[in-house]
Amino acid sequence: MRRHELSDEEWRIIDPLLPRNSRGVARVDDRRVINGILWRFRTGSSWRDVPERYGPRTTL
């Protein structure tokens, strides 16, 4: 686990709250996306500066 990312315990709390039966485009890795969003808000940087490991900024 990296700084600014969800711990396994935090993820266990959030995971059941996410939608499971979505239509349309297949869902990407929810944990990666949420970690990217959290990274952006916790660091205060712009969306363009979010590291590539979290996926494209248009997905976040």
C-alpha positions as CSV (number, residue, x, y, z in Angstrom):
1,M,0.0,0.0,0.0
2,R,1.3,3.4,-0.9
3,R,0.8,6.7,0.8
4,H,-2.7,8.2,0.0
5,E,-4.2,4.8,-0.9
6,L,-6.9,2.8,0.8
7,S,-5.9,0.1,3.2
8,D,-7.4,-3.3,2.9
9,E,-9.6,-2.6,5.9
10,E,-10.9,0.7,4.4
11,W,-11.5,-1.1,1.1
12,R,-13.6,-3.8,2.8
13,I,-15.9,-1.1,4.1
14,I,-16.2,0.7,0.7
15,D,-16.4,-2.3,-1.7
16,P,-19.9,-3.5,-0.8
17,L,-21.3,0.0,-1.4
18,L,-20.3,0.1,-5.0
19,P,-22.7,-0.9,-7.8
20,R,-22.3,-4.4,-9.2
21,N,-24.8,-4.7,-12.0
22,S,-23.9,-1.8,-14.2
23,R,-24.9,-1.6,-17.9
24,G,-22.8,-0.3,-20.8
25,V,-19.1,0.0,-20.7
26,A,-17.3,-2.6,-18.5
27,R,-16.2,-1.3,-15.2
28,V,-12.5,-0.8,-14.5
29,D,-10.7,-1.6,-11.3
30,D,-12.8,0.4,-8.8
31,R,-10.0,0.4,-6.1
32,R,-7.5,1.8,-8.6
33,V,-9.9,4.6,-9.6
34,I,-10.9,5.5,-6.0
35,N,-7.2,5.5,-5.0
36,G,-6.5,7.9,-7.9
37,I,-9.3,10.3,-6.8
38,L,-8.1,10.2,-3.2
39,W,-4.5,10.8,-4.4
40,R,-5.6,13.9,-6.2
41,F,-7.6,15.4,-3.3
42,R,-5.1,14.5,-0.6
43,T,-2.2,16.1,-2.5
44,G,-4.1,19.1,-3.9
45,S,-2.6,18.7,-7.3
46,S,-4.3,19.1,-10.6
47,W,-6.0,16.2,-12.4
48,R,-3.2,16.2,-15.0
49,D,-0.7,15.4,-12.3
50,V,-2.3,12.2,-11.1
51,P,0.2,9.3,-11.7
52,E,-0.4,7.0,-14.6
53,R,-0.7,4.0,-12.2
54,Y,-4.2,5.1,-11.4
55,G,-5.3,5.1,-15.1
56,P,-6.3,7.9,-17.4
57,R,-7.5,11.1,-15.7
58,T,-10.7,11.0,-17.8
59,T,-11.6,7.8,-16.0
60,L,-11.0,9.3,-12.6
